[in-house]
Amino acid sequence: MFKEIQSTQYTHSTDFSFEALCTLLKEEKYALAIKQINTLMLEINWETLLFDPHNYTRNIIINNEHYWLSLLNWDKSAITRVHGHPDQAFMYVIKGQLLCKNFDNNSLLATNHRLFNKGEYQHNKGIKGRMDNYIHQISAKEKSLSLHFYSDNPSKGVIFDF
């Protein structure tokens, strides 16, 4: 049912400090991080980002033992599986609209949903060492781009198939 998610290593041609951005996010200094992200948005060469019609793609910026940072390029109606994340998760919508449906960790029943528009973000802090924090599903209401930061590689997160 779900297509395999394509990933590519993002390359950037200016001196923008992704490490500094990750440090701000890791330290939960979100207001300062948003300023850095707004600078990044002016420098992104949109044509170089991997794009997969009817799906979303991961353009990975940093993947190391300390954190994971990526630009996700979404086609309209692209949807993730219901999944969890490591203890720290941050998502910022650069363009478009993403709908996030949240699930109860015990019953896996949908609890609520929120529509994120350009410039909006969400951060979550869960239990360190677990990959089933913040169980949710994201779908693109229109072609979108978002920045994601995690305290570990999100592909290790628990997937919930119904």
DAPEKA-V963818 format. One record per run of one state. SS is the DSSP state (H for helix, E for strand, C for the rest). FROM is the first residue (numbers start at 1). TO is the last residue. If there is no record, write none. Layout:
ss: (SS:SS)
from: (FROM:FROM)
to: (TO:TO)
This chain:
ss: (C:E:C:H:C:H:C:H:C:E:C:E:C:E:C:E:C:E:C:E:C:E:C:E:C:E:C:E:C:H:C:E:C)
from: (1:6:10:18:27:30:44:46:49:56:64:68:75:79:80:82:86:88:96:97:104:110:118:121:126:133:141:144:151:154:157:159:161)
to: (5:9:17:26:29:43:45:48:55:63:67:74:78:79:81:85:87:95:96:103:109:117:120:125:132:140:143:150:153:156:158:160:162)
